[in-house]
Every structure is written in C-alpha cells, then in structure tokens.
Amino acid sequence: MMPFSAADRDTVLEQMIALARADPRVTGGAIVGSGSTDNLDAWSDIDITFGIQLGIDLAVVLNEWTRLLESEFGMVHYFDVPSGSAIYRVILFPNCLELDLSVVPENDYGARSPDFRLLFGKAVERSSFPEQSIEFLIGFGWHHVLHANSAIARGRNWQAEFWISAARDNILALRCKRFGEIGAQARGVHHLPADEVAQLEDTLVRSMEIPELRRALKAMASALIEEIRHNDVELADRLGRSWEGIV
C-alpha cells in the first residue's frame, strides 16, 4: 500500500520548483534520480537539487524552505546529509512521501551522476562521474570477511552478521559492474541474470548461532573469491590460500 499518490507527489514537486524559481538566491534547478529520466513509478520519491549564489548560507535557505513546506503540507521529520559542498535535506511528509532536497554553491552546482535534468538556470558541465572502483570493492570485500571471522571468534554474533551482509553488498556491486549495471544501493541487482543472484542465497544468515554464522561466512568467502576471479585470477588464488583454515 502506498499512502501518497502521483498527484500528491506532483503537487509537492511543483510547489518546490515554484519556491526556488521565485527565490533570487537560486542560480539553477534540476530534477535528479529516476524523475530525471521519466522512470518514476508509484513508489518513487522526489529528488531535486538547486544551485545557490556564492556567499549565501545553504542552511538558511534550507530552513526557510522547510518552514514553508511544513506550513503547507505538514512534516513528520527531516535530517541533513552533508556531501562535499552540498547539503541534502531528506524530508518525510505525513503521507509517507519523501523529498530529497539538495542545495549546492553555484560554482559547484551540476550533475553528480548521469541522472540530472536541468529545469532552469545554469549548471557546471560534467561528463564523468566518480564511482567505487573494482579495487575498492575487492579490498573492502576481503576486509569484511576478515572482520566477520574476528567477530565470530569474539562471540559478537550480531556484528558478524553485519560484516557478512556488508561483504555480500560488495559482491553484488562487483557483479553489477561486471554486467554493466548500477551497483550503488543495489539499484541494478534486479537486472542481473537470476542465477547470478541465486548463487548468493547460501550467504544469507538464517540464525544467529555460531555454526550458522560460520557456514554463511564460508559461503561468502567462496563467493567473493569466485567474483574476484573474474577480475584478477592471481589475487583470487592468493586470497584462497591465505584463508585456508580461517574461513
């Protein structure tokens, strides 16, 4: 069940755009995320970003807009996520609609991913976007396996489950890269071949008992090594040898 409707979402979006267009401190506005490519569905939230004149306090702008939105639509909660020069304010309305609203100084305002559609004003032109490298994902993959092993040895069962799940996330991200899909937040996992995902079902932790954690970790370590093998056979072999007797 989805409490908000597409009409509810459009109303908030139109109001947010109108607020920004009328604000002389705003230098540009853009839709980001799935809305930028018209891939919205019934569960999609609102992702929108605005450039702000240099010298203007971003938090002041966000606070003013938040008060206006709250007076019109009500508000359950919000929180801020700083990222570089930007501030992302994540807002929850009473009908469970989420608004991800970001503001960025004008000299740094522009696309941070390919999903960016400028509505008005100006933006810095960018043709490449940073993403986690294969080396990063591999490195943190084996890091998570070792930390899961240590957590089990220390009797920290919930921490072990945390690291096992984190390692699975890295395997999925590597698998997405291999098939040309988006790995961040598992956005492209549903596009992977079914058998590539099904293979990881054995890595799911089914209880918090030590033998089960050990079983899931062993499956995880094996799956990670096999995924690494698609990129670096020698490294996969070295990891396999180093983990003998540990996982």
C-alpha positions, 0 to 999 in steps of 0.5 A: 500500500502506498499512502501518497499518490502521483498527484500528491507527489506532483503537487509537492514537486511543483510547489518546490520548483515554484519556491526556488524559481521565485527565490533570487538566491537560486542560480539553477534547478534540476530534477535528479534520480529516476524523475530525471529520466521519466522512470518514476513509478508509484513508489518513487520519491522526489529528488531535486537539487538547486544551485545557490549564489556564492556567499549565501548560507545553504542552511538558511535557505534550507530552513526557510524552505522547510518552514514553508513546506511544513506550513503547507503540507505538514512534516513528520521529520527531516535530517541533513546529509552533508556531501562535499559542498552540498547539503541534502535535506531528506524530508518525510511528509505525513503521507509517507512521501519523501523529498530529497532536497539538495542545495549546492554553491553555484560554482559547484552546482551540476550533475553528480551522476548521469541522472540530472535534468536541468529545469532552469538556470545554469549548471557546471558541465560534467561528463564523468562521474566518480564511482567505487572502483573494482579495487575498492570493492575487492579490498573492502570485500576481503576486509569484511570477511576478515572482520566477520571471522574476528567477530565470530571468534569474539562471540559478537554474533550480531556484528558478524552478521553485519560484516557478512551482509556488508561483504555480500553488498560488495559482491553484488556491486562487483557483479553489477559492474561486471554486467554493466549495471548500477551497483550503488544501493543495489539499484541494478541487482534486479537486472542481473541474470537470476542465477547470478543472484541465486548463487548468493542465497547460501550467504544469507544468515538464517540464525544467529548461532555460531555454526550458522554464522560460520557456514554463511561466512564460508559461503561468502568467502567462496563467493567473493573469491569466485567474483574476484576471479573474474577480475584478477585470477592471481589475487583470487588464488592468493586470497584462497590460500591465505584463508585456508583454515580461517574461513 
